[in-house]
């Protein structure tokens, strides 16, 4: 039995969870999320908890058991609290600003990078080189943050680039003067 999959997901007050045929819907104060699920698991909503059970003991069912429990938990957390990722831009002249539904970044190349902000996400950029990405869908927040980081990965010698605020860059020493 999956250690994660067998745990029930607590549904707080103000959140409505419905499980129809192969579709689970979570509605809360911040919005509404839906997720398809496969036939190898069964989702039941009862007494303020959502419980995921396996239909059989196949490899596919065992793999999906913990997965769908985690997805439901993330959906419930997203519609109540939301998710946030913070990126830090390091480098001389590197900057980012939000212009309407566009994120415009100068990352040391000859041209600026312009990224369209997806629907459902809120992006703020301050003058200190921080970009905050907020939304209710954990996957969407993480994917957009990864796309921004991919534009200029942090390098190990000076630490220039775009990194997550919790990320630690392992620094290397440069060339040593030879005598």
C-alpha positions, 0 to 999 in steps of 0.5 A: 500500500502506498504510504502517501496514497492511503492518507486522506486529503482533508478538505477545509471549509469553503472548498467543494470537491466533486469526483465524477466519472474520470474528472475531479473538480476542486472549487474554492475561494481563489478559483476552480481547478479540474483534473482527469484521472485514470480508471485504475484508481477510485476517488471518494469524497466523504465527511470532509475528506477525499480518499483515493483507493486502488481498483486492483494491484496492477503496476499502473494502479500502484503508480497512480495511487500516490500520484492522484492523492498528491494532485488532489492535495495540491489542488485543495491547497491551490484554491485555498492558499495558492502557490508562489515561486520567487526568482532572483536576478543577479548581474550588472544591468540585469533587470525585469519589469512587468508591462501589462501581460508581458514580462520584459527582462534585460539579461545581458544579451543584445536584446530584451527577453519578452515573456507572455504571462499565462492566464491564471498567473500573477507576476510582480517584479520589484527594483531589487531584482526579484520576480514573484510568480503566484497562481493556484495551479502548482504545475503552471507556477513551477513551469513558468518559473522554470522557463524564466530561469532557463533564459539565463541559468546562474553561472558558478564563477560570478553567480550571474543569472536567474535563480530561485530564491531558495537555490544555492549556487555552488561557486568556483574559484577562477583562474589563479595567477601562475608564478 
